[in-house]
Amino acid sequence: MESSRNKKAYSKKLPSDKKQLALMAALAVYPESGTDPLMVEIPIYNQFWFVLIVVIFLLAIICGICVFVRQTRDRGILRSTLQKKNIEIAQREDRFKFVWNNSQDGLLLSVLGGKVLAANPAFCSMGNVSEKLLQENGLQYLFPNSDTFETIRKEIAEKMKLNDDIKVVREIVMPLSSGDKEIEVSISKMKESFEGKVMFLNVFRDISKKKAYEKGLKIAKEKAEEVSHMKSNIISNMSHEIRTPLNGILGSTEYIIQTRSEDKELLEHLNIIKESGERLLHTITNFLDLSSLESDELNIVLENTNVNDFISKILINHKSIGIKKGILVTSKFLTKPFEAAIERKYLQIIVNNIVGNSVKYSETGLIQVVVEKIEDQLVIKVHDQGIGISKDYLDKLFFPFEQESKGFSRKFEGSGLGLAITKHLIEKLNGQIQVESEKGNGTLVRISLPLYK
């Protein structure tokens, strides 16, 4: 009950209405008494509108707390992100400054018209000028002749107009105070602008030493070609001067052998002269062939030929030489006689050198020469049972003047040119040569040459 004067009472259980209450004592001695009619009402904190207000208030507080927490968290994330970005920007600036200050190339930032915004130390050193002077006077300060600068600037500007993303590269001679220098200039348009004007990154590279080196190489090449040509002419002339009298000696020796066949002692000496002369003639011929190959003076002349018969005739001489040494030289043609266009001279040299080496480096045993046509290729295999070649020497096999046995104690004669000439000729004919060998177990040489119809 709030007050007897207000005649109001509050109850959680009774409905809101006028009520008359009876007061009863706990002891029977007190009589019952009644009250005036009272207005019974529900307490404010139990009323719906009060509960709704409280709930809305609590929800508002919760929402406020959530918003505060979210904003605090977002601020923390934003602050952290900004710190990271600032660190990245600082690191990029440090890297840019390091590259800018330590680049060997001259770097220069400019705007359209030639105004210089910045120049790195390498460029200032290259032009023997300060950055402040360049900023005050522009890029044209480096060119005593303003017409030259304008010509170059207009040319580059025209190229830039054709494509916004183009990078213009040009070699120019810059009349610097330290002397004229050949400079390679690379100009790229930047995305940034300065005071509304397009910015350019200019890279200046001093190529004076490179150009001088290239010029020196060109001069050295021309001199080497001149010396090579001179060498070829000398060898050709000397070979002719030696071969002519040598052919006379060999011809006379052959004539005496035929006419004085009854004088055995004389024949023995004449055969020595003949063999020595033929050896010298073979060496001179090899020198001349190698010289012609190196100067690329040999021409390919294809002739329609019965290949089997042609190779058989070449092998006749090697078979007779082999018989004298106690070596059997056999030939086997796996393809029936056929005709093809071949370079007869080159093929003869190749077969003579390969089979001749097999005979030279074999003391006993068998030398097998196998010839066959595989599609459009002529394949020649020469397998001997000679001394073989060590694995270490196989890499040097086709080098001129190289022999496995060297010095005065070498057992086999020769200039070391035969295989070098053979490889040159095979390559000139677009063929291939393969060598398989093992020291003491003989050698297998496989040659393949293209055939033409």
ROPABA-150135 format. One record per residue: residue in one letter; x, y, z of N, C-alpha, C in turn. Coordinates in steps of 0.02 Angstrom, whole numbers, plus 50000, padded with zeros to 5 digits. Last residue first. Example, Ala and Ser with C-alpha at 12.3 -4.5 7.8 and 13.67 -1.06 7.14 Angstrom:
2
S506424988850354506844994750357506455000250394
A506604971650390506154977550390506604983550390
//
This chain:
453
K535024814244684534824811044621534984815544562
Y536204812744816535774816944775535634813344709
L536484807944984536514806344913536014810744875
P537464812645126536844812945088536964811445014
L538424801045221538414806745175537754806845137
S539204794845363538574795145325538574801645285
I540364783645433540264789845395539594789545359
R541164776945570540534776845531540424783745500
V542464766945624542284773545598541664772845555
L543174758545755542614758345708542434765545689
T544714750745801544314756845792543754755645741
G545624740645926545404742745860544944748845861
N546074738546056545524734346029545244736945963
G547024747246105547204740246099546674735746068
K545834758246167546554757046161546694749546160
E544424759246067544694757646133545424755646124
S543164768745982543814765445986543994764046059
E542174775845860542164771845922542824768045925
V541624790245781542204785945794542114782445861
Q540684797045648540694794645717541274789745725
I540174810345546540684805245559540674803545632
Q539014816345422539224815345492539754809845495
G538704829645299538714822745325538924822445398
N538774840845218538184839945262538134832745287
L539954842945156539464838945119538834837545159
K540614849245257540454853245197539944849645154
E540814838445342540354843845362540154848145303
I541764831545264541114828345281540604833645301
L542824840745263542484838845200541804835845214
H543164841345399542974847445363542574845645300
K543544827945421542964830745456542714837045421
T544684827145336544104822745326543484825645359
I545564836245394545304837445326544674833445314
A545764829445515545504836345516545204838045448
L546334817545470545664817345500545344824345505
G547584822745414547104818645377546394818845405
L548514829245490548034833345455547464829245423
G549634823545547549054824845590548524829045558
S550674819545470550674826545491550104828145539
G551654804245488551044807945472551074815045501
E552154788145560552264794445524551604797945512
F552294780945722551954781445657552074788245627
K553004782145841553084776045801552814776845730
R553964794945916553334792345891553454786845840
S555074801045966555014793845980554364790945952
F555014814345945555454810545901555374803045911
G553244818745969553964819145980554354814745932
K551804808146005552134814345985552894813845997
S550334799645976551054798745990551414804745962
E549174806045934549214803246002549924802046023
Q549224822045856549334814845853549404812245924
E548684836345769548654832545832548774825045818
F548554844245658549234843145684549244839345750
P546864849145696547434849045650548094848145688
F545754837945780546134844245782546724843745734
F545054826345792544974830045729545314836845731
L545364821345919545494817245860545484821345795
K545164825546045545634829446004545744826345935
D544344816146103544094823046098544534827446053
L545154804846106544584805046059544314812046049
Y546084804646206546274807746143545694808346094
D545474798046311545694804946321545844808446255
K545304785146262544714789346271544904796746280
S546474780146133546284781046203545694785746208
I546224769245996546324776146019546094776646092
G547044755445908546504758945943546704765945966
I547874747445835548094749245903547544752845942
G546714737345738547354740545751547464742345824
Q545724731245667545954727945728546634730745748
D544364741345599545024738245598545184735045665
H543074745945496543224742845561543894739345556
V542114757845425542794755145422542974752545491
K540664760745334540944758745399541624755545387
I539654772445257540284768645250540544767245320
V538164776145179538474774545243539084770145231
L537244788445104537784783545091538154782445156
Q535494790945111536154791845141536634786445118
D534144789645088534514794245045535214795745073
E534104773245139533664778645115534064783345070
I535674768445140535104768345186534674774545171
K536804758645058536364764445049535764763645095
E538454753845112537744752645099537374759245090
V539964745645141539634751145107538904749345095
V541304741945245540614740245229540274746445200
V542844735345264542514741345237541824739245213
Q543904728945384543284727945348542984734645328
I545434722045407545104728545401544494727545357
L546274710945517545804712045463545514719145466
G548004707645563547284707145570546904708845507
T549324719245608549074712845585548314713045587
E549474732745624550074728745610549884721745585
S548764748445593548654741345605549284737545585
Y548884761545554548904760045626548714752845642
K548794760945413549394763545446549444761245518
V547504756045390548084752145368548714754345405
S546774766645446546684759845471547274755445452
N547204777345364547374777245436547304770345466
G546614773245243547344773845248547574773845320
V545274774345272545554767645261546314767745267
I545254788745289545004784145340545314777245333
N545854794045170546104795845237545894790745290
N545104788245065545834787145069546094788645139
V543824793245093543944785945097544694784645103
I544064807245075543794804545138543954797245145
I544514808144942544954810344997544724807245063
Q543364803344876544004799744870544484801644926
L542444813144909542334806344933542974802244929
Y543004824244840542964824244913542874817244941
K542874819844706543524821644734543514821344810
R541484817444688541974811944680542634813644714
E540084820244758540684824244748541264819344747
I538714812144669539174812944726539734817744707
A537204805844625537624811744614538054812844677
A537174788144593536954794044629537434799744614
E536764771144561537054777544540536754783244580
F537224754944624536744760344613537114766644593
P537334737644656537614743644622537074748744607
K536484733544812536654732144742536914738444709
T537214734944972536704737244925536934735744854
L538294730645040537654727845060537084729945014
F539844726444999539334731144977538654728044990
K541384725645075540734722345070540214727545053
S543124722045071542574726745058541934722845048
T544624720245167544044717545131543524722945122
V546294718345185545784723645179545214720945137
L547394710545289546884709245239546354714845241
I549124712845307548454714645329547964713445273
G550454712745277550164706745305549474707945334
K550944723345210551024723445283550764717145316
K550594720145079551304720945095551434720845170
I549204720745093549524714245080550274714545097
G549014734545106548874730145162549214723345154
I549304738944978549734741145033549644736545094
S548224732944912548914730944895549404732944950
K547154739544973547204732244978547914729844963
H547364752544932547424750945004547484743445014
N547124751644794547784753544817547884751644890
I545734748244795546244743744765546934745244791
L544844757644841545114752844890545654748444861
I544444764644728544844768144779545194763144825
K543674754944664544304757044632544754760644683
S542594754344753543004748444742543684750244712
I542014766944738542354765444801542804759344793
F541504765344606541974770844622542364769244686
D540624754644615541224753944573541744759244592
N539654760444703540004754244721540654753544681
V539184771844628539524772644692539934766444711
N539264778044478539124771444507539524771044571
T538734795244471539254790144477538974783644502
N538594811744425538224805444427538714799644421
E539344823944527539354820144465538974813644475
L539454840244594539134833644597539144830444528
V540574849944671540374848144603540104841044605
I540834862844781540544856144774540314855244702
N542404871044804541724871044779541484863844771
L543484878644919543284872644884542554872944865
E543784889544996543884890244924543644884144885
D543844892445133543204890945101543234891945025
S544984892845202544804898945166544164898245127
E545004879845249544954885345298544764891845264
L545144872645129544554871845170544464877745217
S546404876545086545824877945044545174877545083
S547184871445189547174878645176546564880645135
L546944857745172546734861045234546694868645224
D547534855745045546824854545055546564858045117
L548874858945071548504862845023547754861945032
F549194849045164549264856145182548834860445136
N548984837645084548574838845144548604846145166
T550004839244990549304839344968548834840645026
I551114837745073550994844145040550274844745017
T550934824145107550934829345159550794836245128
H551064818044982550434817345020550374822745073
L552374821144951551844823744908551164823444944
L553044813945050553104821245049552544824345007
R552664800945010552484803345077552504811045080
E553254800544884552524800044890552274802544958
G554594801344923554294806544881553534806544885
S554734789444992554844795845027554534801644989
E554484780244890554044780344950554114787044987
K555534783344800554844783844779554374784444840
I556684780744875556574787444849555834788444831
I556474767044897556504771544955556364778744933
N556544762744765555904761944801555884766444863
L557904765244739557384768944702556704768544737
H558514755944821558604763044835558064767344801
E558074744244756557944745244828558004752644847
L558574745644628557854745844638557674747144712
L559934743944652559694750444630558934751044642
E559914730444687560164735244735559914742244717
K559404724544568559024724244631559254729344681
D559264727044410559734729344461559364729844528
E558214724344327558684718744342559184720644397
S557494735844299557194730944345557664725344364
R557674748044236558244744744269557994739544320
T556454752844189556994751344140557584747644171
Q555664754744302555414750444248555974748444200
I556454763144378556254756644406556034751944351
I556504774244294557124770444306556954763544334
Y555164778544304555434776544238556064772344248
E555064781744438554644776444412554904773944345
T555974792544440556104786644481555704780744454
S555314801744359555954799044338556124792644375
G554174804044440554104801344372554744798244347
L554764809444555554384803144560554304799944491
I555324821144501555754816144535555404809344536
G554184827644454554714825744407555164820444436
N553524829744572553214825344523553724823044471
L554434838844626554344832344659554014827344611
P554284850344548554914846344542554834839444574
T552874852444589553084851844519553754848144513
R552804853744727552504847944694552744847044623
I553414865944754553714859744780553444853744742
E552604875444692553334875544678553674869144702
H551374872344748551474871544676552214871144659
S551644875744880551464868744864551574867444789
M551864889244867552414884944887552274877644870
N550574893444829551144894644785551724889944801
S549824889144941549654886944873550244887744825
I550454895845044550444888445044550304885944974
I550204909145004550894906745012550914899145007
N548794909345005549154910644943549864908044946
S548574906845141548324902045091548684902945025
K549154918245196549434911545212549224906445160
M548294927945146548994928045127549324921245138
H547144924145213547144924045140547864923945113
S547584926245343547374919545322547384918845247
V547814940045340548374935545352548214928445329
E546494944245317547014946045269547614941345276
E545874939545430545664937045365546184938445312
A546564947345523546624939945526546414936845460
K546144960045486546854958345481546954950745481
E544784958945514545004960345445545734958545435
K544864956645651544564951645607544794952645535
A545414968645695545794962345706545534956845660
I544384977245660545034978145628545444971745634
K543394972145745543284972245672543944972845635
L543964974345869543824967445847543734967145772
G543994988345870544624984545873544534977345849
K542634990745870543034993045814543704989345810
E542324985345994542034982345934542424984445871
Y543064994246075543214987046075542944983646012
A542405006046048543115005546031543334998246028
K541155002846098541225004246027541955003746005
K541495001346234541194995646197541284996646122
K541925014146265542405008546269542145002546229
S540715021146244541315022946207541815017246206
I539505020546305539715014646266540335016046224
D538725025246446539325026746408539565020446371
R537025028046453537555022946462538145024646416
F535705035346532536285036846489536835031746504
V534005035946539534585031946559535135033046508
N532685045546598533215045146547533805041146575
L531015046046618531615043246648532115042146592
F529915060146617530295055046580530885052646622
M528245066446641528935065246665529255059646624
V527185079146578527395072046578528115071446600
K526485091646686526895089646628527115082446636
G525855095646801525445094746742525825092646680
E526895095446893526575101846875526195101446810
F527295080246832527565085546875527295092246849
S526655063346842526745069746808527015074946858
E526875045646818526795051546859526905057846816
K527215036346724526505037346737526385043646778
M528505040746603528285038546669527535039946677
K529325034846459528825039246486528565036446552
S531075033046438530425029946451529955035046481
I532515031746342532025036446371531355033046377
S534195028946335533545025446338533055029946376
V535635031346242535115034646282534475030546277
E537305028446240536665025146223536135027946271
I538595038746180538125037246234537515033646205
E540225042446155539665038946124539215036346180
K540875058546187540755051646209540155048846172
D542105071046180541535067846148541485060546170
G542585078046342542715075446275542095072146246
S542175083746455542735079046462542925075946395
S541085090646415541685094546431542295090046438
L540335081846274540395083646345541045087446356
P539435079646151540045083746158540115086246230
M538885063546120538765069546161539425073346170
V538175054645997538835057146017538715063646055
I536985041546028537165048346007537875049846030
E535795029246001536505030546014536675037445986
R534235026346081534625029246026535345030246048
V532635020746116533355019546128533735022246067
V531115023346194531545025446139532275024446159
K529785013646225530415015746255530895017346198
I528015016546225528635014946191529235017446231
D526765019246270527155014546310527845013146281
D526195027546176526315030146244526775025746284
N526745029546014526515024546064526695027146133
L526995040945942526725035145907526445030045956
K527615050046024526915051246006526595045045974
M528925045646030528505044846089527765045746073
K529395049645906529335042445920528885041145981
E529375063345926528965060345873528865052945886
A530335064746027529645066546041529165063545989
I531495061245959531255056946013530525058346029
E531565072145870531535065245844531255060445897
K531665082945957531075082245913530995075145887
R532925080246015532325080646057531695079646015
I533805080945907533735074645944533085074545983
T533615094545873533515089145823533385082445858
E533985101145989533305101645965533135096145915
F535365097845998534905095846050534185095946025
T535835104045882535905096745890535415094245942
D535575117445909535225114245853535255106645859
S536455120946010535745120046028535355116645972
N537975115246048537585117045989536845115646003
P538325110746173538535117446153538145119946092
F537375102246282537495102646210537695109746191
L537075103046414537615098446395537795098846321
Y535995111346420536625113946445537215109646424
Q534865104546389535215107646333535885110746355
L534285101246509534715096246477535115099246420
G534345115846620534035110746579534545106246545
N534795125346710534865126746638534545121446592
E534495121046840534405128046823534385129246747
Q534795107546839534115109646859533975116946839
L536145108146805535675104946760534955107046775
L536665114446918536725117746853536225114746803
K536385104547015536075111147020536095114846953
E537195094046981536475093246974536125100046975
S538655098646885538295097746948537545097146934
V539685089146771539245094746785538875093446850
N540245078946692540675083646728540285090046743
G539495069046638539485075446604539925080646636
M539805058746730539885057646658539935064246620
S539445064446852540145062846840540285061846765
C538075065446832538465071546845539205070446832
F537775051846820537665056346763538075062746772
A538115047246948538455044446889538375049046828
P537245054147036537965055747036538325053146974
N535715058546944536095054646993536845056146987
A534615072346942535135068646907535555064946959
A532985079746921533505076546963533995072846919
L532355087846827532115087746896532645084846943
V532635098146691532905092646731532635093246802
K531745101446542531885103546611532085097546653
G531375097546415532075097046433532245099346503
G530115096046367530435102546356531155102646376
L529395086246490529365088246420529635095346411
V530605083146621529925084046595529965086346523
S531685070546695531545076846661530815077246641
L532935062546782532215063646778532105070446747
L534245051446744534025058346745533265058646738
L535725042146769534995042446774534775049646781
G537055033546698536805040046716536045040146714
D537565017946771537275021846716537045028646742
Q537885012846891538445014546847538205018646787
S537065017747041537025015146972537625017446932
N537015023247166537555018547152537535015647081
N535915031647178536565034247196537145029747175
W534845023447136534955030047105535675032447117
V534925012747225535025011647153535195018247118
F534665019847344535275015847337535445014747263
K533425025547318533995029947330534655026147320
F532675013647308532725018247251533335022847258
R532815008747438533075004947382533165009347321
D532195019247508532895017647522533205013747464
E530915018347455531295024447445532035023247457
R530565005747500530615007047429531025013247414
Q530565008347639531035003447611531125004447536
A529525017647646530195019647668530725014947638
I528475009747602528655015647564529365017947581
E528465000247706528594998147637528815004047594
I528145008547813528785004947814528965002747743
N526885012647774527415017647783528105014447782
K526235000447775526305004047712526865009347717
K526294997647912526614993147864526744996747798
Q525535008447962526235007647983526615003247934
L524315005747903524665011847885525405011447904
T524004993747968524094993847895524485000047873
S523884998448100524394993348084524544993348009
R522805007148084523435009748109524005005048091
L521834997948044522025003448000522705006348019
I521764990148159521974987048096522214992448047
G521334999848251521974996248262522234993248198
R520125003448195520645008448201521325005248211
D519464991448208519614994048141520154999248142
R519384990848349519754985648312519944988148243
T518585001948372519255001548404519694996548366
Q517464998348303517835004248282518545004248310
R517074987248378517234986548308517654992448283
V516834993048504517354987848498517574987148426
F515805001848470516425004448498517004999448489
V514834992948427515094997848380515765000548405
C514624986048549514864982448489515184987248439
I514144996448631514774993048649515064989548588
G512984999548561513505004548569514175001448585
C512284987548577512484989748511513034994948514
I512124988048718512504982448687512744984448617
I511324999548731511984999348763512414993948731
A510214995548659510595001348636511295001348666
L509774985048740510004983648671510424989248644
L509424992448852509974987548857510244985848788
F508374999948799508965003348827509564998648830
I507474990048766507754994248713508394997748737
V507214985148896507524980748846507844984848790
V506634996548954507254993748982507614989448931
I505494997748873505995003248875506675000648900
L504854985848906505064987148837505604992548834
V504564987749043505024982249023505294983448954
F503664998349030504294999349066504814994049046
W502634992548959503004998048928503664999448963
F502194982749050502494980848986502914986548957
Q502584983349227502174985249170502574984249104
N503344981349333503034975449305502604977149244
Y503764993549375504294989249348504014982749320
I502544998449427502835001249365503334996349334
P501344986549487501944990649495502234992749427
I499574988349458500184984249448500794988849455
E498394993949588498744994549523499364990049520
V496894996749668497464992149664497764992649593
M496185008749761496345007449690496975003149688
L495005004549891495685006549867495755004849792
P493725008850005493915006149939494585009149916
D494265007850174493905011150121494115008050053
T494304992150260494604998450236494135001550185
G493794983850413493834984850340494154991550322
S494234971950537494064978850519494144979550444
E493904959750664494054961550594493854968850583
P494594961150831494044960350784494274962350713
Y495714951650923495614957850886495064956650836
V495774939250972495504944251017495374950750982
A496404930850888495674931050884495374936650927
L497774936650798497494934150860496734935250859
A498034942250679498244935350687497944932450750
A496704951550607497264950750652497424943450659
M496344958150450496214952750498496844952050541
L495534969550352496134968350392495964963350446
A495014969250188494844967650257495474966150294
L494824981150056495224976150091494974975350162
Q494114983449906494034985049977494364979450015
K494704990249747494614984749794494484987549865
K494704993749578494554996249646494404990349690
D496144986949483495424988349493495334991349563
S497214976049407497124983149421496374984749424
P497314960149491497224964349432497104971549453
L498604954349600497914956649590497864960749526
K499984952249599499524946649582498824949149567
K500704963149633500944959449574500434954449550
S499984978649683500024971349692500244968149627
Y499734993349774500074990049717500144982649732
A498485005549808498884999749830499174996449767
K497855020949864498135016749811498525011049842
K497445032349938496995026649928497195022549867
N498155042449980498085041649907497575036349890
R498075040050118497775046050090497655045350015
S498795028650140498075028450154497715034450125
S499935023250016499745028150067498995027850077
E500295010749957500725016549951500585021650007
M500434994150000500005000050000500465006250000
//
